[in-house]
């Protein structure tokens, strides 16, 4: 299986919500499933904000130790074969 479309790179974890904050390379869609590079589900896009030219995405996650994802690239859950 190939990876889905790249959503962005995890910059940090929000102190107020605990969500992952991504610097997004494209406009992610709210409610879209997010996976890691191995195809494992990480969470869903909760919010998209910031400038249109370089948006940010907030991902609500339920994984243990989400800090291990800082610096990781995340992908849409739409996997292509």
DRENTORMAR-25845 format. One line per field, with one value per residue (C-alpha): residue number from 1; residue in three letters; chain; x, y, z. Coordinates in steps of 0.001 Angstrom, whole numbers, plus 500000, padded with zeros to 6 digits. Example, Ala and Ser with C-alpha at 12.3 -4.5 7.8 and 13.67 -1.06 7.14 Angstrom:
# DRENTORMAR-25845
seq = [1,2]
type = [ALA,SER]
mol = [A,A]
u = [512300,513670]
v = [495500,498940]
w = [507800,507140]
//
This chain:
# DRENTORMAR-25845
seq = [1,2,3,4,5,6,7,8,9,10,11,12,13,14,15,16,17,18,19,20,21,22,23,24,25,26,27,28,29,30,31,32,33,34,35,36,37,38,39,40,41,42,43,44,45,46,47,48,49,50,51,52,53,54,55,56,57,58,59,60,61,62,63,64,65,66,67,68,69,70,71,72,73,74,75,76,77,78,79,80,81]
type = [UNK,UNK,UNK,UNK,UNK,UNK,UNK,UNK,UNK,UNK,UNK,UNK,UNK,UNK,UNK,UNK,UNK,UNK,UNK,UNK,UNK,UNK,UNK,UNK,UNK,UNK,UNK,UNK,UNK,UNK,UNK,UNK,UNK,UNK,UNK,UNK,UNK,UNK,UNK,UNK,UNK,UNK,UNK,UNK,UNK,UNK,UNK,UNK,UNK,UNK,UNK,UNK,UNK,UNK,UNK,UNK,UNK,UNK,UNK,UNK,UNK,UNK,UNK,UNK,UNK,UNK,UNK,UNK,UNK,UNK,UNK,UNK,UNK,UNK,UNK,UNK,UNK,UNK,UNK,UNK,UNK]
mol = [A,A,A,A,A,A,A,A,A,A,A,A,A,A,A,A,A,A,A,A,A,A,A,A,A,A,A,A,A,A,A,A,A,A,A,A,A,A,A,A,A,A,A,A,A,A,A,A,A,A,A,A,A,A,A,A,A,A,A,A,A,A,A,A,A,A,A,A,A,A,A,A,A,A,A,A,A,A,A,A,A]
u = [500000,501187,500756,497815,498335,500731,498893,501867,504587,503847,505300,504147,501325,498823,499029,495357,493763,496419,495934,498831,499583,500776,502316,500136,501360,497782,494315,493302,489596,487985,486989,489599,491364,495086,497693,501411,503960,503133,499425,498467,495567,496719,493515,491269,491637,489870,490529,492316,493534,496058,496867,495481,498954,500422,497665,497998,495951,494958,494667,492760,494625,494106,497507,499682,502725,501754,505030,506788,505057,506713,508628,506804,505004,501321,499085,495415,493746,492897,495348,496126,497113]
v = [500000,503495,506444,508806,512471,514273,516605,518116,517942,517961,521133,520765,519774,522454,523092,524080,521236,518527,518460,518029,521217,520639,522971,521876,521641,521626,522436,519543,518846,518915,515371,513794,510719,511196,508402,508111,506969,503303,503810,503605,505874,508830,510891,513266,516847,519002,522491,524319,527858,530512,532095,530503,530332,528315,526876,524966,521951,520822,517033,515486,512328,509459,507808,507172,509444,511879,513756,510982,512376,515808,516267,513391,513723,512783,511707,511527,508224,507783,504993,504170,500655]
w = [500000,499232,501546,501153,500349,502656,505036,506826,509465,513203,514757,518373,520710,521744,525486,525678,523692,523436,519659,517254,515295,511738,509217,506333,502762,501481,502727,504932,505336,508774,509754,507469,508900,509540,509429,510064,507473,508211,507589,511280,512220,514318,514558,512628,511426,514009,512611,509792,510456,509479,506122,502966,501397,504287,506502,509756,510792,514269,514638,517527,518460,520874,520523,523551,523773,520988,521591,519624,516507,516718,513461,511744,508428,508536,505672,504761,505544,501872,501080,497457,496342]
//
